[in-house]
Amino acid sequence: MLLSAVAATALFVGSLAVSLVAQNAPELELPVGAIRRLGSLDLFHEGINGVAFTHGGTRLVTTGADGRVKVWDTQTAGRLDDFAPPGARITGPLSASADGSVLAFSRSHGGGATGAPEIWRDGERLRCPVDEAGIAVSADGTWAVTWSRDCELSGFVVGSDEVAVRTTLERVPTAVAFTPDARTIEVVYRVKSPEGLWGRRLQVRNARTLRILDDGTFVPTPRFDAPDDAFSEAHGTRVRVDEQRAVQVFSGALSLLTFEGDDPREVWRTDIARWMSQVAVSVDAGLIAHPGLSDSITLLDLAQGTPIFPMPGRHPGSVRHVAVSTESGLIVTAGDSGLGAFAVWHAESGELITFVETGDFEIVGIAFVSARSFVIASRVGTLSLWHIDETGGVLRLDGVDNPGGIDDMTSSSGGEFFATCRDDRVLLWSVVDDRLVERGAIPTRSRYVRNIAMSPDATRLAAHARDAEVFSVPDGELLTTFDVPGRLINPMAFTSDAAHVIVSEFGGLRWRDATTGSERRRIAQHHEVYRAMAVSDDGVLLSTLSDVSGSVTIRDAATGEVLRELSGFEGDVRDVAWWNGHPVTAMSSGTVLIWDR
């Protein structure tokens, strides 16, 4: 019952007051120590698991595993409020009345769609007559319905202490929601296909609709039911829009259906990159909201299925890799959209220059090979060379295919050489006359090289599997080998003089002599492992990304001494880099932060 005054005024008030807040929505502040954000944080909620429209579709409420409730203006994509109702972790699904005065969700310590249901009205928590269940409220805020793991469906008046109506379903539902008329319930559940292919591609997805009568009974309305023989992907749900339309979601696709005859007709279909347990439909505003990649929220036009906010200032998913050209002041980032997407930014202004989908599936590495040209490697084995002209246009200059795929890519600081690896193949490359040229193979002894690093001066290359090997470049002579305990894939980096390899291993960091393999320095950290590391342009500083805590630490590259720690991240950090002595962090929010020196 300790909801803040801000929460009470921004979420549980009338539309006029909230509209006044929207006109003066505050700018999102940068974390302490950050000087620039590349990309927008609009419509991002870490751990998102619930979405619901209010105020005629002009407001979107989201809940997340972070325990927070956020309110958004769907006309501007601006965030109006952000607060944490007291209690355990929110697991969803989220349901709200049309005016936003009633909010319902479940809490659980163990996850899942059902848990301890809660109902809040005008900032006050109401009693709920059901203990363990998922919950939904009607658009007018008068009725609530809950469903439990034992297939029990219960309906009651919001604020009452007793269940008014109860029935047993055939199976455990995956979703239950009120239709816009406030008294009809859409029940969606999953069953085995006739062939018994549970958990595979063919599954039967059924929808049943029940209506609450004035005498407090449930009656079925068969005309809205889904066909019993409707096969689909492994997961999905259906949200009734009105008597003629329904939004249907399955893994990999979202579509709008019409019911003008016995069989539903698909009006449009759009691909989605994340399985969704909940979508929200706003009939008044003609919008669909669903969780996207890496906790972003996508708004679609209900009639056409097209994005309302293409979000040109952010990747559609997490930023996984970042590469910096200090000479030209350009930054290239790659996301995890599955379409081989990358973006080009101005580091000074934070402006997005362009966004490209290569269609090459997952990008595993980016490397600048000149001030304005860079190479991208994809998991499927495509290696492509791109150039950014003075006007900001991006042109693909060359591309080659590597059978078997690519796991990692590294390069020298000047881009003279770069290398790719896959299993026991480490290939050395360069760019000549805007063409990719293979310079030969590095003869590794391991069958499973997954991680490689090149010295800034392009004289040495380290390859790591169970053990690490250091080679000279470009002749491929083996200089030394040493063991790296604890992990199959460990990030590595060379010091600026190429004399030492800094290796992350289970329990800390170790500085190894690049010619003898002997240990020069060790920093012991109990149970610590690192996801990424990078040495600054001048070779003085080292940034390390913890795989345990997600924190980023700035160290002296020669001694390992901790100089500062970065905090206040907007989502998880996925990669680290440097720009003119500034630490750079790539975020799961689809943004990049540049930090003060």
HUHUSUL-V126519 format. One record per residue. N is the residue number from 1. D_CENTER is the distance of its C-alpha to the mean C-alpha in Angstrom with 2 decimals. Layout:
BEGIN
n,d_center
N,D_CENTER
N,D_CENTER
END
This chain:
BEGIN
n,d_center
1,31.83
2,30.78
3,28.45
4,28.74
5,30.86
6,27.97
7,26.18
8,29.44
9,30.05
10,26.64
11,25.63
12,28.95
13,31.25
14,32.59
15,31.06
16,33.48
17,32.40
18,28.69
19,29.52
20,31.37
21,28.40
22,26.27
23,28.87
24,28.36
25,24.64
26,24.22
27,22.32
28,19.39
29,20.93
30,19.91
31,19.66
32,23.14
33,23.99
34,21.51
35,23.46
36,21.03
37,17.53
38,16.45
39,14.28
40,13.97
41,12.33
42,13.66
43,11.99
44,9.12
45,9.52
46,8.27
47,8.77
48,9.64
49,12.27
50,14.87
51,15.84
52,19.48
53,21.60
54,24.71
55,27.54
56,27.93
57,24.32
58,24.40
59,22.28
60,18.96
61,18.47
62,15.25
63,15.20
64,12.83
65,13.41
66,14.11
67,17.29
68,17.07
69,18.02
70,17.18
71,19.31
72,18.56
73,21.11
74,20.17
75,22.81
76,21.46
77,17.78
78,19.10
79,18.45
80,21.78
81,21.36
82,19.35
83,21.15
84,21.19
85,23.80
86,25.64
87,25.09
88,22.96
89,19.25
90,18.33
91,17.23
92,17.85
93,18.64
94,19.48
95,22.67
96,24.65
97,28.01
98,28.44
99,29.71
100,27.13
101,29.94
102,28.81
103,25.43
104,24.85
105,22.24
106,22.52
107,22.18
108,22.17
109,22.34
110,21.62
111,18.74
112,19.34
113,20.07
114,23.40
115,24.47
116,26.65
117,26.70
118,27.21
119,28.62
120,28.88
121,31.32
122,32.13
123,30.53
124,32.49
125,31.37
126,33.54
127,34.89
128,33.42
129,35.90
130,33.37
131,31.95
132,29.19
133,27.44
134,24.71
135,25.92
136,26.08
137,28.42
138,30.35
139,30.03
140,33.28
141,32.24
142,35.33
143,34.17
144,31.54
145,30.90
146,29.51
147,28.93
148,29.17
149,28.75
150,32.49
151,32.15
152,33.80
153,33.08
154,34.54
155,35.17
156,36.55
157,37.28
158,34.83
159,36.56
160,38.98
161,39.57
162,40.44
163,38.86
164,40.70
165,39.80
166,38.43
167,38.04
168,36.82
169,34.42
170,34.80
171,31.43
172,28.51
173,26.43
174,22.70
175,22.76
176,25.55
177,25.76
178,28.64
179,29.55
180,30.52
181,34.17
182,33.18
183,35.33
184,33.86
185,31.11
186,28.84
187,28.41
188,26.09
189,26.39
190,26.13
191,29.18
192,30.26
193,31.37
194,35.11
195,34.50
196,32.74
197,29.53
198,27.37
199,23.72
200,24.28
201,24.00
202,26.97
203,26.82
204,28.59
205,26.65
206,29.12
207,29.14
208,32.07
209,33.11
210,35.36
211,37.23
212,38.50
213,42.17
214,44.22
215,46.00
216,42.77
217,42.26
218,39.51
219,40.59
220,38.69
221,38.28
222,38.26
223,37.99
224,34.27
225,33.56
226,31.50
227,33.64
228,34.09
229,33.77
230,30.49
231,28.47
232,24.76
233,21.69
234,20.84
235,18.99
236,19.29
237,20.76
238,23.10
239,23.65
240,27.16
241,27.60
242,31.42
243,34.24
244,33.52
245,29.72
246,26.67
247,22.95
248,22.00
249,18.63
250,18.41
251,15.94
252,15.46
253,17.33
254,18.11
255,21.74
256,24.54
257,27.73
258,31.24
259,34.07
260,37.23
261,38.98
262,38.74
263,35.69
264,32.41
265,31.72
266,28.33
267,28.21
268,24.95
269,21.96
270,18.58
271,16.12
272,12.66
273,10.03
274,9.03
275,11.93
276,12.66
277,15.23
278,16.04
279,16.57
280,18.89
281,21.75
282,23.90
283,27.22
284,28.79
285,26.22
286,25.35
287,21.58
288,18.85
289,15.61
290,12.74
291,9.17
292,7.04
293,4.01
294,0.82
295,4.60
296,6.35
297,9.74
298,11.81
299,15.59
300,17.98
301,21.75
302,23.34
303,26.27
304,24.69
305,21.07
306,20.12
307,17.41
308,19.01
309,16.79
310,15.80
311,14.24
312,16.25
313,15.34
314,11.68
315,9.68
316,8.25
317,5.03
318,4.81
319,8.57
320,10.01
321,13.66
322,16.02
323,19.76
324,22.41
325,25.83
326,27.91
327,30.88
328,29.37
329,26.80
330,23.98
331,20.43
332,18.41
333,14.67
334,12.86
335,9.33
336,7.97
337,8.88
338,11.77
339,14.28
340,15.09
341,13.94
342,15.12
343,16.16
344,19.37
345,20.07
346,23.25
347,22.98
348,25.89
349,24.88
350,21.09
351,21.68
352,19.51
353,22.08
354,20.50
355,17.51
356,18.32
357,17.10
358,19.34
359,18.84
360,19.08
361,16.10
362,14.10
363,15.23
364,16.46
365,18.40
366,19.72
367,23.19
368,25.53
369,29.01
370,30.72
371,30.19
372,28.65
373,27.87
374,25.01
375,24.24
376,21.05
377,20.94
378,19.01
379,18.76
380,21.31
381,23.78
382,23.86
383,24.91
384,25.18
385,26.86
386,25.93
387,27.92
388,27.31
389,30.59
390,32.01
391,30.95
392,27.24
393,27.48
394,25.67
395,27.81
396,27.28
397,30.42
398,30.32
399,28.47
400,29.41
401,28.25
402,28.29
403,29.11
404,27.14
405,23.97
406,22.76
407,21.01
408,21.26
409,22.92
410,24.83
411,27.35
412,30.11
413,29.74
414,32.03
415,30.57
416,33.93
417,32.46
418,29.13
419,28.50
420,26.33
421,26.42
422,26.25
423,28.17
424,31.56
425,31.26
426,30.66
427,31.59
428,32.71
429,32.27
430,33.43
431,33.58
432,37.06
433,37.94
434,34.38
435,34.23
436,32.36
437,35.07
438,34.80
439,36.96
440,37.19
441,35.75
442,35.55
443,37.46
444,35.22
445,36.61
446,33.39
447,32.06
448,28.43
449,27.48
450,23.73
451,23.72
452,25.99
453,26.92
454,29.61
455,31.88
456,31.87
457,35.35
458,34.49
459,37.23
460,35.31
461,32.42
462,31.03
463,29.65
464,28.32
465,28.24
466,30.14
467,32.37
468,32.01
469,34.35
470,35.25
471,36.85
472,38.67
473,37.55
474,38.64
475,41.28
476,38.99
477,41.47
478,40.18
479,40.75
480,39.60
481,37.52
482,36.33
483,34.41
484,30.92
485,30.70
486,27.81
487,24.97
488,24.75
489,22.22
490,23.01
491,22.29
492,25.60
493,27.08
494,30.65
495,32.63
496,33.91
497,37.30
498,35.88
499,38.08
500,35.43
501,32.20
502,29.80
503,28.16
504,25.61
505,26.87
506,26.58
507,28.32
508,28.07
509,28.83
510,31.88
511,33.72
512,35.61
513,38.45
514,37.42
515,40.91
516,41.99
517,38.84
518,40.45
519,38.52
520,39.00
521,36.78
522,34.56
523,32.32
524,32.03
525,29.08
526,29.17
527,26.20
528,24.14
529,22.14
530,20.14
531,17.02
532,18.23
533,21.30
534,23.00
535,26.56
536,27.43
537,29.38
538,32.68
539,31.96
540,32.63
541,29.26
542,26.61
543,23.02
544,21.48
545,18.00
546,18.52
547,16.75
548,18.28
549,17.78
550,15.11
551,17.92
552,19.21
553,23.00
554,25.37
555,28.47
556,31.74
557,31.27
558,34.86
559,35.19
560,31.71
561,32.67
562,29.85
563,30.17
564,27.23
565,23.85
566,20.95
567,19.31
568,17.65
569,14.17
570,11.58
571,8.78
572,9.14
573,11.18
574,10.64
575,14.01
576,17.24
577,20.08
578,23.17
579,24.68
580,28.37
581,28.20
582,25.10
583,22.14
584,18.88
585,15.42
586,12.18
587,9.20
588,5.52
589,6.44
590,7.55
591,10.96
592,13.74
593,16.40
594,20.00
595,22.12
596,25.86
597,28.12
END
